[in-house]
Amino acid sequence: MAVGRFIVLEGGEAAGKSTQARILAEALGAVLTREPGGTALGEALRRLLLGTGLPGDLTAAPLGSVPVPVPKAEALMLLAARAQHVAEVVEPALAQGKDVVCDRYSGSTLAYQGYGRGLDLAELRAFDGWATGHRAPDLVVLLDVPVELGRSRRPGPPDRIEAEGDDFLERVRAGFQKLAAADPLRWRVVDACGTVDEVAARVRAAVGL
Protein backbone atom coordinates (compact mmCIF):
# COMPACT_ATOMS: atom_id res chain seq x y z
CA MET A 1 0.00 0.00 0.00
CA ALA A 2 1.31 3.45 -0.91
CA VAL A 3 2.06 5.88 1.89
CA GLY A 4 -0.29 8.84 2.05
CA ARG A 5 0.66 12.45 1.42
CA PHE A 6 1.35 14.73 4.39
CA ILE A 7 0.31 18.35 3.71
CA VAL A 8 0.69 21.12 6.29
CA LEU A 9 -0.87 24.58 6.32
CA GLU A 10 1.20 27.21 8.10
CA GLY A 11 0.83 30.93 8.74
CA GLY A 12 0.40 33.66 11.29
CA GLU A 13 -2.59 34.55 13.41
CA ALA A 14 -5.97 34.63 11.62
CA ALA A 15 -4.43 33.67 8.29
CA GLY A 16 -7.31 31.27 7.69
CA LYS A 17 -5.41 28.03 8.27
CA SER A 18 -8.19 26.15 10.04
CA THR A 19 -10.78 27.03 7.41
CA GLN A 20 -8.50 26.27 4.48
CA ALA A 21 -7.24 23.05 6.07
CA ARG A 22 -10.83 21.85 6.41
CA ILE A 23 -11.68 22.76 2.81
CA LEU A 24 -8.54 21.08 1.48
CA ALA A 25 -9.04 17.94 3.55
CA GLU A 26 -12.59 17.62 2.25
CA ALA A 27 -11.38 18.03 -1.35
CA LEU A 28 -8.71 15.36 -0.89
CA GLY A 29 -10.73 13.01 1.32
CA ALA A 30 -7.86 13.38 3.78
CA VAL A 31 -7.54 13.06 7.54
CA LEU A 32 -7.84 16.55 9.05
CA THR A 33 -5.89 17.35 12.21
CA ARG A 34 -4.21 20.25 13.98
CA GLU A 35 -1.36 21.32 16.23
CA PRO A 36 -1.05 21.77 19.04
CA GLY A 37 -3.80 19.22 19.46
CA GLY A 38 -5.03 16.26 17.47
CA THR A 39 -4.89 13.94 20.49
CA ALA A 40 -6.27 14.07 24.03
CA LEU A 41 -2.83 14.96 25.37
CA GLY A 42 -2.27 17.52 22.63
CA GLU A 43 -5.58 19.25 23.25
CA ALA A 44 -4.84 19.48 26.98
CA LEU A 45 -1.45 21.01 26.24
CA ARG A 46 -3.06 23.37 23.72
CA ARG A 47 -5.25 24.86 26.43
CA LEU A 48 -2.23 25.39 28.65
CA LEU A 49 -0.15 26.86 25.84
CA LEU A 50 -2.79 29.28 24.62
CA GLY A 51 -3.89 30.31 28.10
CA THR A 52 -7.51 29.33 27.54
CA GLY A 53 -7.97 26.92 30.42
CA LEU A 54 -6.53 23.98 32.34
CA PRO A 55 -6.93 20.37 31.22
CA GLY A 56 -10.27 19.06 32.43
CA ASP A 57 -11.88 22.47 32.86
CA LEU A 58 -15.43 22.60 31.56
CA THR A 59 -15.14 26.29 30.72
CA ALA A 60 -12.25 28.37 29.46
CA ALA A 61 -10.27 30.24 32.08
CA PRO A 62 -9.67 33.97 31.63
CA LEU A 63 -6.44 34.98 29.93
CA GLY A 64 -3.78 35.39 32.58
CA SER A 65 -5.20 32.81 35.00
CA VAL A 66 -3.15 29.98 33.48
CA PRO A 67 0.58 29.79 34.29
CA VAL A 68 2.67 31.32 31.51
CA PRO A 69 5.50 29.06 30.31
CA VAL A 70 8.94 30.49 29.65
CA PRO A 71 10.01 30.18 25.98
CA LYS A 72 11.93 26.90 26.45
CA ALA A 73 9.04 25.35 28.38
CA GLU A 74 6.64 26.55 25.69
CA ALA A 75 8.74 24.90 22.99
CA LEU A 76 9.04 21.64 24.92
CA MET A 77 5.28 21.51 25.52
CA LEU A 78 4.68 21.98 21.79
CA LEU A 79 7.16 19.23 20.98
CA ALA A 80 5.53 16.88 23.51
CA ALA A 81 2.17 17.49 21.85
CA ARG A 82 3.77 16.89 18.43
CA ALA A 83 5.45 13.64 19.45
CA GLN A 84 2.11 12.27 20.64
CA HIS A 85 0.35 13.59 17.54
CA VAL A 86 2.78 12.01 15.08
CA ALA A 87 2.74 8.66 16.88
CA GLU A 88 -1.02 8.54 17.45
CA VAL A 89 -2.48 10.24 14.36
CA VAL A 90 -0.10 11.18 11.57
CA GLU A 91 2.03 8.06 11.13
CA PRO A 92 -0.85 5.55 11.40
CA ALA A 93 -2.92 7.47 8.82
CA LEU A 94 -0.02 7.77 6.36
CA ALA A 95 0.84 4.10 6.80
CA GLN A 96 -2.76 3.23 5.85
CA GLY A 97 -2.34 5.18 2.61
CA LYS A 98 -4.45 8.11 3.77
CA ASP A 99 -3.55 11.70 3.02
CA VAL A 100 -3.18 13.94 6.09
CA VAL A 101 -3.86 17.68 6.18
CA CYS A 102 -2.52 19.35 9.31
CA ASP A 103 -3.16 22.86 10.61
CA ARG A 104 0.38 23.80 11.81
CA TYR A 105 3.43 21.61 12.32
CA SER A 106 7.19 22.04 12.71
CA GLY A 107 7.31 25.29 10.74
CA SER A 108 5.25 27.01 13.42
CA THR A 109 7.73 26.02 16.11
CA LEU A 110 10.60 27.49 14.11
CA ALA A 111 8.66 30.65 13.29
CA TYR A 112 7.12 31.32 16.71
CA GLN A 113 9.63 29.92 19.17
CA GLY A 114 12.67 30.44 16.93
CA TYR A 115 12.22 33.69 15.07
CA GLY A 116 9.55 35.03 17.43
CA ARG A 117 10.94 34.07 20.86
CA GLY A 118 14.57 34.03 19.83
CA LEU A 119 15.36 30.40 20.66
CA ASP A 120 18.18 28.72 18.77
CA LEU A 121 16.92 27.43 15.43
CA ALA A 122 19.44 24.58 15.18
CA GLU A 123 18.47 23.29 18.62
CA LEU A 124 14.77 23.54 17.79
CA ARG A 125 15.29 21.60 14.56
CA ALA A 126 17.22 18.89 16.40
CA PHE A 127 14.61 18.46 19.13
CA ASP A 128 11.81 18.55 16.58
CA GLY A 129 13.46 15.84 14.52
CA TRP A 130 13.79 13.68 17.61
CA ALA A 131 10.14 14.28 18.62
CA THR A 132 8.75 13.50 15.16
CA GLY A 133 11.10 10.70 14.17
CA HIS A 134 12.11 13.09 11.38
CA ARG A 135 8.67 12.93 9.81
CA ALA A 136 8.65 15.94 7.48
CA PRO A 137 5.67 17.16 5.45
CA ASP A 138 5.56 16.40 1.75
CA LEU A 139 4.21 19.91 1.14
CA VAL A 140 3.82 23.04 3.25
CA VAL A 141 1.36 25.74 2.18
CA LEU A 142 2.14 29.06 3.84
CA LEU A 143 -0.89 31.34 4.08
CA ASP A 144 0.67 34.78 4.18
CA VAL A 145 -1.33 37.70 5.54
CA PRO A 146 -0.22 41.07 6.95
CA VAL A 147 -0.29 41.23 10.75
CA GLU A 148 -2.68 44.18 10.72
CA LEU A 149 -5.18 42.32 8.54
CA GLY A 150 -4.91 39.27 10.75
CA ARG A 151 -5.77 41.36 13.80
CA SER A 152 -8.82 42.78 12.03
CA ARG A 153 -10.11 39.27 11.33
CA ARG A 154 -10.05 38.11 14.94
CA PRO A 155 -13.64 37.26 15.95
CA GLY A 156 -13.26 37.40 19.75
CA PRO A 157 -10.87 37.95 22.65
CA PRO A 158 -7.26 36.95 21.86
CA ASP A 159 -5.55 33.89 23.26
CA ARG A 160 -2.09 34.19 24.81
CA ILE A 161 -0.24 34.06 21.48
CA GLU A 162 -2.67 36.32 19.65
CA ALA A 163 -2.24 38.87 22.45
CA GLU A 164 1.48 39.25 21.72
CA GLY A 165 2.53 42.61 20.32
CA ASP A 166 2.92 43.46 16.66
CA ASP A 167 6.74 43.26 16.89
CA PHE A 168 6.53 39.60 17.88
CA LEU A 169 3.96 38.79 15.20
CA GLU A 170 6.00 40.59 12.54
CA ARG A 171 9.05 38.50 13.50
CA VAL A 172 6.93 35.38 13.17
CA ARG A 173 5.69 36.42 9.72
CA ALA A 174 9.23 37.20 8.57
CA GLY A 175 10.34 33.85 9.98
CA PHE A 176 7.76 31.96 7.95
CA GLN A 177 8.86 33.82 4.82
CA LYS A 178 12.50 32.89 5.47
CA LEU A 179 11.58 29.24 5.99
CA ALA A 180 9.66 29.19 2.71
CA ALA A 181 12.46 30.90 0.80
CA ALA A 182 15.02 28.41 2.15
CA ASP A 183 13.01 25.35 1.01
CA PRO A 184 11.15 26.25 -2.21
CA LEU A 185 10.74 22.62 -3.27
CA ARG A 186 8.62 21.87 -0.20
CA TRP A 187 6.99 25.22 0.60
CA ARG A 188 4.38 27.13 -1.40
CA VAL A 189 3.48 30.70 -0.41
CA VAL A 190 -0.17 31.65 -0.91
CA ASP A 191 -1.61 35.15 -0.62
CA ALA A 192 -4.22 34.74 2.13
CA CYS A 193 -5.87 38.11 1.51
CA GLY A 194 -9.28 37.78 -0.10
CA THR A 195 -12.43 35.77 0.36
CA VAL A 196 -12.45 32.20 1.63
CA ASP A 197 -13.22 30.93 -1.88
CA GLU A 198 -10.45 33.01 -3.47
CA VAL A 199 -7.87 31.72 -1.02
CA ALA A 200 -9.17 28.15 -1.35
CA ALA A 201 -8.61 28.33 -5.10
CA ARG A 202 -5.02 29.48 -4.53
CA VAL A 203 -4.45 26.64 -2.07
CA ARG A 204 -5.82 24.08 -4.51
CA ALA A 205 -3.49 25.40 -7.20
CA ALA A 206 -0.54 25.23 -4.80
CA VAL A 207 -1.37 21.61 -3.97
CA GLY A 208 -1.91 20.71 -7.62
CA LEU A 209 -5.65 20.11 -7.60
C-alpha positions as protocol buffer text, in pm:
chain_id: "A"
residue {
  index: 1
  type: MET
  ca { x: 0 y: 0 z: 0 }
}
residue {
  index: 2
  type: ALA
  ca { x: 131 y: 345 z: -91 }
}
residue {
  index: 3
  type: VAL
  ca { x: 206 y: 588 z: 189 }
}
residue {
  index: 4
  type: GLY
  ca { x: -29 y: 884 z: 205 }
}
residue {
  index: 5
  type: ARG
  ca { x: 66 y: 1245 z: 142 }
}
residue {
  index: 6
  type: PHE
  ca { x: 135 y: 1473 z: 439 }
}
residue {
  index: 7
  type: ILE
  ca { x: 31 y: 1835 z: 371 }
}
residue {
  index: 8
  type: VAL
  ca { x: 69 y: 2112 z: 629 }
}
residue {
  index: 9
  type: LEU
  ca { x: -87 y: 2458 z: 632 }
}
residue {
  index: 10
  type: GLU
  ca { x: 120 y: 2721 z: 810 }
}
residue {
  index: 11
  type: GLY
  ca { x: 83 y: 3093 z: 874 }
}
residue {
  index: 12
  type: GLY
  ca { x: 40 y: 3366 z: 1129 }
}
residue {
  index: 13
  type: GLU
  ca { x: -259 y: 3455 z: 1341 }
}
residue {
  index: 14
  type: ALA
  ca { x: -597 y: 3463 z: 1162 }
}
residue {
  index: 15
  type: ALA
  ca { x: -443 y: 3367 z: 829 }
}
residue {
  index: 16
  type: GLY
  ca { x: -731 y: 3127 z: 769 }
}
residue {
  index: 17
  type: LYS
  ca { x: -541 y: 2803 z: 827 }
}
residue {
  index: 18
  type: SER
  ca { x: -819 y: 2615 z: 1004 }
}
residue {
  index: 19
  type: THR
  ca { x: -1078 y: 2703 z: 741 }
}
residue {
  index: 20
  type: GLN
  ca { x: -850 y: 2627 z: 448 }
}
residue {
  index: 21
  type: ALA
  ca { x: -724 y: 2305 z: 607 }
}
residue {
  index: 22
  type: ARG
  ca { x: -1083 y: 2185 z: 641 }
}
residue {
  index: 23
  type: ILE
  ca { x: -1168 y: 2276 z: 281 }
}
residue {
  index: 24
  type: LEU
  ca { x: -854 y: 2108 z: 148 }
}
residue {
  index: 25
  type: ALA
  ca { x: -904 y: 1794 z: 355 }
}
residue {
  index: 26
  type: GLU
  ca { x: -1259 y: 1762 z: 225 }
}
residue {
  index: 27
  type: ALA
  ca { x: -1138 y: 1803 z: -135 }
}
residue {
  index: 28
  type: LEU
  ca { x: -871 y: 1536 z: -89 }
}
residue {
  index: 29
  type: GLY
  ca { x: -1073 y: 1301 z: 132 }
}
residue {
  index: 30
  type: ALA
  ca { x: -786 y: 1338 z: 378 }
}
residue {
  index: 31
  type: VAL
  ca { x: -754 y: 1306 z: 754 }
}
residue {
  index: 32
  type: LEU
  ca { x: -784 y: 1655 z: 905 }
}
residue {
  index: 33
  type: THR
  ca { x: -589 y: 1735 z: 1221 }
}
residue {
  index: 34
  type: ARG
  ca { x: -421 y: 2025 z: 1398 }
}
residue {
  index: 35
  type: GLU
  ca { x: -136 y: 2132 z: 1623 }
}
residue {
  index: 36
  type: PRO
  ca { x: -105 y: 2177 z: 1904 }
}
residue {
  index: 37
  type: GLY
  ca { x: -380 y: 1922 z: 1946 }
}
residue {
  index: 38
  type: GLY
  ca { x: -503 y: 1626 z: 1747 }
}
residue {
  index: 39
  type: THR
  ca { x: -489 y: 1394 z: 2049 }
}
residue {
  index: 40
  type: ALA
  ca { x: -627 y: 1407 z: 2403 }
}
residue {
  index: 41
  type: LEU
  ca { x: -283 y: 1496 z: 2537 }
}
residue {
  index: 42
  type: GLY
  ca { x: -227 y: 1752 z: 2263 }
}
residue {
  index: 43
  type: GLU
  ca { x: -558 y: 1925 z: 2325 }
}
residue {
  index: 44
  type: ALA
  ca { x: -484 y: 1948 z: 2698 }
}
residue {
  index: 45
  type: LEU
  ca { x: -145 y: 2101 z: 2624 }
}
residue {
  index: 46
  type: ARG
  ca { x: -306 y: 2337 z: 2372 }
}
residue {
  index: 47
  type: ARG
  ca { x: -525 y: 2486 z: 2643 }
}
residue {
  index: 48
  type: LEU
  ca { x: -223 y: 2539 z: 2865 }
}
residue {
  index: 49
  type: LEU
  ca { x: -15 y: 2686 z: 2584 }
}
residue {
  index: 50
  type: LEU
  ca { x: -279 y: 2928 z: 2462 }
}
residue {
  index: 51
  type: GLY
  ca { x: -389 y: 3031 z: 2810 }
}
residue {
  index: 52
  type: THR
  ca { x: -751 y: 2933 z: 2754 }
}
residue {
  index: 53
  type: GLY
  ca { x: -797 y: 2692 z: 3042 }
}
residue {
  index: 54
  type: LEU
  ca { x: -653 y: 2398 z: 3234 }
}
residue {
  index: 55
  type: PRO
  ca { x: -693 y: 2037 z: 3122 }
}
residue {
  index: 56
  type: GLY
  ca { x: -1027 y: 1906 z: 3243 }
}
residue {
  index: 57
  type: ASP
  ca { x: -1188 y: 2247 z: 3286 }
}
residue {
  index: 58
  type: LEU
  ca { x: -1543 y: 2260 z: 3156 }
}
residue {
  index: 59
  type: THR
  ca { x: -1514 y: 2629 z: 3072 }
}
residue {
  index: 60
  type: ALA
  ca { x: -1225 y: 2837 z: 2946 }
}
residue {
  index: 61
  type: ALA
  ca { x: -1027 y: 3024 z: 3208 }
}
residue {
  index: 62
  type: PRO
  ca { x: -967 y: 3397 z: 3163 }
}
residue {
  index: 63
  type: LEU
  ca { x: -644 y: 3498 z: 2993 }
}
residue {
  index: 64
  type: GLY
  ca { x: -378 y: 3539 z: 3258 }
}
residue {
  index: 65
  type: SER
  ca { x: -520 y: 3281 z: 3500 }
}
residue {
  index: 66
  type: VAL
  ca { x: -315 y: 2998 z: 3348 }
}
residue {
  index: 67
  type: PRO
  ca { x: 58 y: 2979 z: 3429 }
}
residue {
  index: 68
  type: VAL
  ca { x: 267 y: 3132 z: 3151 }
}
residue {
  index: 69
  type: PRO
  ca { x: 550 y: 2906 z: 3031 }
}
residue {
  index: 70
  type: VAL
  ca { x: 894 y: 3049 z: 2965 }
}
residue {
  index: 71
  type: PRO
  ca { x: 1001 y: 3018 z: 2598 }
}
residue {
  index: 72
  type: LYS
  ca { x: 1193 y: 2690 z: 2645 }
}
residue {
  index: 73
  type: ALA
  ca { x: 904 y: 2535 z: 2838 }
}
residue {
  index: 74
  type: GLU
  ca { x: 664 y: 2655 z: 2569 }
}
residue {
  index: 75
  type: ALA
  ca { x: 874 y: 2490 z: 2299 }
}
residue {
  index: 76
  type: LEU
  ca { x: 904 y: 2164 z: 2492 }
}
residue {
  index: 77
  type: MET
  ca { x: 528 y: 2151 z: 2552 }
}
residue {
  index: 78
  type: LEU
  ca { x: 468 y: 2198 z: 2179 }
}
residue {
  index: 79
  type: LEU
  ca { x: 716 y: 1923 z: 2098 }
}
residue {
  index: 80
  type: ALA
  ca { x: 553 y: 1688 z: 2351 }
}
residue {
  index: 81
  type: ALA
  ca { x: 217 y: 1749 z: 2185 }
}
residue {
  index: 82
  type: ARG
  ca { x: 377 y: 1689 z: 1843 }
}
residue {
  index: 83
  type: ALA
  ca { x: 545 y: 1364 z: 1945 }
}
residue {
  index: 84
  type: GLN
  ca { x: 211 y: 1227 z: 2064 }
}
residue {
  index: 85
  type: HIS
  ca { x: 35 y: 1359 z: 1754 }
}
residue {
  index: 86
  type: VAL
  ca { x: 278 y: 1201 z: 1508 }
}
residue {
  index: 87
  type: ALA
  ca { x: 274 y: 866 z: 1688 }
}
residue {
  index: 88
  type: GLU
  ca { x: -102 y: 854 z: 1745 }
}
residue {
  index: 89
  type: VAL
  ca { x: -248 y: 1024 z: 1436 }
}
residue {
  index: 90
  type: VAL
  ca { x: -10 y: 1118 z: 1157 }
}
residue {
  index: 91
  type: GLU
  ca { x: 203 y: 806 z: 1113 }
}
residue {
  index: 92
  type: PRO
  ca { x: -85 y: 555 z: 1140 }
}
residue {
  index: 93
  type: ALA
  ca { x: -292 y: 747 z: 882 }
}
residue {
  index: 94
  type: LEU
  ca { x: -2 y: 777 z: 636 }
}
residue {
  index: 95
  type: ALA
  ca { x: 84 y: 410 z: 680 }
}
residue {
  index: 96
  type: GLN
  ca { x: -276 y: 323 z: 585 }
}
residue {
  index: 97
  type: GLY
  ca { x: -234 y: 518 z: 261 }
}
residue {
  index: 98
  type: LYS
  ca { x: -445 y: 811 z: 377 }
}
residue {
  index: 99
  type: ASP
  ca { x: -355 y: 1170 z: 302 }
}
residue {
  index: 100
  type: VAL
  ca { x: -318 y: 1394 z: 609 }
}
residue {
  index: 101
  type: VAL
  ca { x: -386 y: 1768 z: 618 }
}
residue {
  index: 102
  type: CYS
  ca { x: -252 y: 1935 z: 931 }
}
residue {
  index: 103
  type: ASP
  ca { x: -316 y: 2286 z: 1061 }
}
residue {
  index: 104
  type: ARG
  ca { x: 38 y: 2380 z: 1181 }
}
residue {
  index: 105
  type: TYR
  ca { x: 343 y: 2161 z: 1232 }
}
residue {
  index: 106
  type: SER
  ca { x: 719 y: 2204 z: 1271 }
}
residue {
  index: 107
  type: GLY
  ca { x: 731 y: 2529 z: 1074 }
}
residue {
  index: 108
  type: SER
  ca { x: 525 y: 2701 z: 1342 }
}
residue {
  index: 109
  type: THR
  ca { x: 773 y: 2602 z: 1611 }
}
residue {
  index: 110
  type: LEU
  ca { x: 1060 y: 2749 z: 1411 }
}
residue {
  index: 111
  type: ALA
  ca { x: 866 y: 3065 z: 1329 }
}
residue {
  index: 112
  type: TYR
  ca { x: 712 y: 3132 z: 1671 }
}
residue {
  index: 113
  type: GLN
  ca { x: 963 y: 2992 z: 1917 }
}
residue {
  index: 114
  type: GLY
  ca { x: 1267 y: 3044 z: 1693 }
}
residue {
  index: 115
  type: TYR
  ca { x: 1222 y: 3369 z: 1507 }
}
residue {
  index: 116
  type: GLY
  ca { x: 955 y: 3503 z: 1743 }
}
residue {
  index: 117
  type: ARG
  ca { x: 1094 y: 3407 z: 2086 }
}
residue {
  index: 118
  type: GLY
  ca { x: 1457 y: 3403 z: 1983 }
}
residue {
  index: 119
  type: LEU
  ca { x: 1536 y: 3040 z: 2066 }
}
residue {
  index: 120
  type: ASP
  ca { x: 1818 y: 2872 z: 1877 }
}
residue {
  index: 121
  type: LEU
  ca { x: 1692 y: 2743 z: 1543 }
}
residue {
  index: 122
  type: ALA
  ca { x: 1944 y: 2458 z: 1518 }
}
residue {
  index: 123
  type: GLU
  ca { x: 1847 y: 2329 z: 1862 }
}
residue {
  index: 124
  type: LEU
  ca { x: 1477 y: 2354 z: 1779 }
}
residue {
  index: 125
  type: ARG
  ca { x: 1529 y: 2160 z: 1456 }
}
residue {
  index: 126
  type: ALA
  ca { x: 1722 y: 1889 z: 1640 }
}
residue {
  index: 127
  type: PHE
  ca { x: 1461 y: 1846 z: 1913 }
}
residue {
  index: 128
  type: ASP
  ca { x: 1181 y: 1855 z: 1658 }
}
residue {
  index: 129
  type: GLY
  ca { x: 1346 y: 1584 z: 1452 }
}
residue {
  index: 130
  type: TRP
  ca { x: 1379 y: 1368 z: 1761 }
}
residue {
  index: 131
  type: ALA
  ca { x: 1014 y: 1428 z: 1862 }
}
residue {
  index: 132
  type: THR
  ca { x: 875 y: 1350 z: 1516 }
}
residue {
  index: 133
  type: GLY
  ca { x: 1110 y: 1070 z: 1417 }
}
residue {
  index: 134
  type: HIS
  ca { x: 1211 y: 1309 z: 1138 }
}
residue {
  index: 135
  type: ARG
  ca { x: 867 y: 1293 z: 981 }
}
residue {
  index: 136
  type: ALA
  ca { x: 865 y: 1594 z: 748 }
}
residue {
  index: 137
  type: PRO
  ca { x: 567 y: 1716 z: 545 }
}
residue {
  index: 138
  type: ASP
  ca { x: 556 y: 1640 z: 175 }
}
residue {
  index: 139
  type: LEU
  ca { x: 421 y: 1991 z: 114 }
}
residue {
  index: 140
  type: VAL
  ca { x: 382 y: 2304 z: 325 }
}
residue {
  index: 141
  type: VAL
  ca { x: 136 y: 2574 z: 218 }
}
residue {
  index: 142
  type: LEU
  ca { x: 214 y: 2906 z: 384 }
}
residue {
  index: 143
  type: LEU
  ca { x: -89 y: 3134 z: 408 }
}
residue {
  index: 144
  type: ASP
  ca { x: 67 y: 3478 z: 418 }
}
residue {
  index: 145
  type: VAL
  ca { x: -133 y: 3770 z: 554 }
}
residue {
  index: 146
  type: PRO
  ca { x: -22 y: 4107 z: 695 }
}
residue {
  index: 147
  type: VAL
  ca { x: -29 y: 4123 z: 1075 }
}
residue {
  index: 148
  type: GLU
  ca { x: -268 y: 4418 z: 1072 }
}
residue {
  index: 149
  type: LEU
  ca { x: -518 y: 4232 z: 854 }
}
residue {
  index: 150
  type: GLY
  ca { x: -491 y: 3927 z: 1075 }
}
residue {
  index: 151
  type: ARG
  ca { x: -577 y: 4136 z: 1380 }
}
residue {
  index: 152
  type: SER
  ca { x: -882 y: 4278 z: 1203 }
}
residue {
  index: 153
  type: ARG
  ca { x: -1011 y: 3927 z: 1133 }
}
residue {
  index: 154
  type: ARG
  ca { x: -1005 y: 3811 z: 1494 }
}
residue {
  index: 155
  type: PRO
  ca { x: -1364 y: 3726 z: 1595 }
}
residue {
  index: 156
  type: GLY
  ca { x: -1326 y: 3740 z: 1975 }
}
residue {
  index: 157
  type: PRO
  ca { x: -1087 y: 3795 z: 2265 }
}
residue {
  index: 158
  type: PRO
  ca { x: -726 y: 3695 z: 2186 }
}
residue {
  index: 159
  type: ASP
  ca { x: -555 y: 3389 z: 2326 }
}
residue {
  index: 160
  type: ARG
  ca { x: -209 y: 3419 z: 2481 }
}
residue {
  index: 161
  type: ILE
  ca { x: -24 y: 3406 z: 2148 }
}
residue {
  index: 162
  type: GLU
  ca { x: -267 y: 3632 z: 1965 }
}
residue {
  index: 163
  type: ALA
  ca { x: -224 y: 3887 z: 2245 }
}
residue {
  index: 164
  type: GLU
  ca { x: 148 y: 3925 z: 2172 }
}
residue {
  index: 165
  type: GLY
  ca { x: 253 y: 4261 z: 2032 }
}
residue {
  index: 166
  type: ASP
  ca { x: 292 y: 4346 z: 1666 }
}
residue {
  index: 167
  type: ASP
  ca { x: 674 y: 4326 z: 1689 }
}
residue {
  index: 168
  type: PHE
  ca { x: 653 y: 3960 z: 1788 }
}
residue {
  index: 169
  type: LEU
  ca { x: 396 y: 3879 z: 1520 }
}
residue {
  index: 170
  type: GLU
  ca { x: 600 y: 4059 z: 1254 }
}
residue {
  index: 171
  type: ARG
  ca { x: 905 y: 3850 z: 1350 }
}
residue {
  index: 172
  type: VAL
  ca { x: 693 y: 3538 z: 1317 }
}
residue {
  index: 173
  type: ARG
  ca { x: 569 y: 3642 z: 972 }
}
residue {
  index: 174
  type: ALA
  ca { x: 923 y: 3720 z: 857 }
}
residue {
  index: 175
  type: GLY
  ca { x: 1034 y: 3385 z: 998 }
}
residue {
  index: 176
  type: PHE
  ca { x: 776 y: 3196 z: 795 }
}
residue {
  index: 177
  type: GLN
  ca { x: 886 y: 3382 z: 482 }
}
residue {
  index: 178
  type: LYS
  ca { x: 1250 y: 3289 z: 547 }
}
residue {
  index: 179
  type: LEU
  ca { x: 1158 y: 2924 z: 599 }
}
residue {
  index: 180
  type: ALA
  ca { x: 966 y: 2919 z: 271 }
}
residue {
  index: 181
  type: ALA
  ca { x: 1246 y: 3090 z: 80 }
}
residue {
  index: 182
  type: ALA
  ca { x: 1502 y: 2841 z: 215 }
}
residue {
  index: 183
  type: ASP
  ca { x: 1301 y: 2535 z: 101 }
}
residue {
  index: 184
  type: PRO
  ca { x: 1115 y: 2625 z: -221 }
}
residue {
  index: 185
  type: LEU
  ca { x: 1074 y: 2262 z: -327 }
}
residue {
  index: 186
  type: ARG
  ca { x: 862 y: 2187 z: -20 }
}
residue {
  index: 187
  type: TRP
  ca { x: 699 y: 2522 z: 60 }
}
residue {
  index: 188
  type: ARG
  ca { x: 438 y: 2713 z: -140 }
}
residue {
  index: 189
  type: VAL
  ca { x: 348 y: 3070 z: -41 }
}
residue {
  index: 190
  type: VAL
  ca { x: -17 y: 3165 z: -91 }
}
residue {
  index: 191
  type: ASP
  ca { x: -161 y: 3515 z: -62 }
}
residue {
  index: 192
  type: ALA
  ca { x: -422 y: 3474 z: 213 }
}
residue {
  index: 193
  type: CYS
  ca { x: -587 y: 3811 z: 151 }
}
residue {
  index: 194
  type: GLY
  ca { x: -928 y: 3778 z: -10 }
}
residue {
  index: 195
  type: THR
  ca { x: -1243 y: 3577 z: 36 }
}
residue {
  index: 196
  type: VAL
  ca { x: -1245 y: 3220 z: 163 }
}
residue {
  index: 197
  type: ASP
  ca { x: -1322 y: 3093 z: -188 }
}
residue {
  index: 198
  type: GLU
  ca { x: -1045 y: 3301 z: -347 }
}
residue {
  index: 199
  type: VAL
  ca { x: -787 y: 3172 z: -102 }
}
residue {
  index: 200
  type: ALA
  ca { x: -917 y: 2815 z: -135 }
}
residue {
  index: 201
  type: ALA
  ca { x: -861 y: 2833 z: -510 }
}
residue {
  index: 202
  type: ARG
  ca { x: -502 y: 2948 z: -453 }
}
residue {
  index: 203
  type: VAL
  ca { x: -445 y: 2664 z: -207 }
}
residue {
  index: 204
  type: ARG
  ca { x: -582 y: 2408 z: -451 }
}
residue {
  index: 205
  type: ALA
  ca { x: -349 y: 2540 z: -720 }
}
residue {
  index: 206
  type: ALA
  ca { x: -54 y: 2523 z: -480 }
}
residue {
  index: 207
  type: VAL
  ca { x: -137 y: 2161 z: -397 }
}
residue {
  index: 208
  type: GLY
  ca { x: -191 y: 2071 z: -762 }
}
residue {
  index: 209
  type: LEU
  ca { x: -565 y: 2011 z: -760 }
}
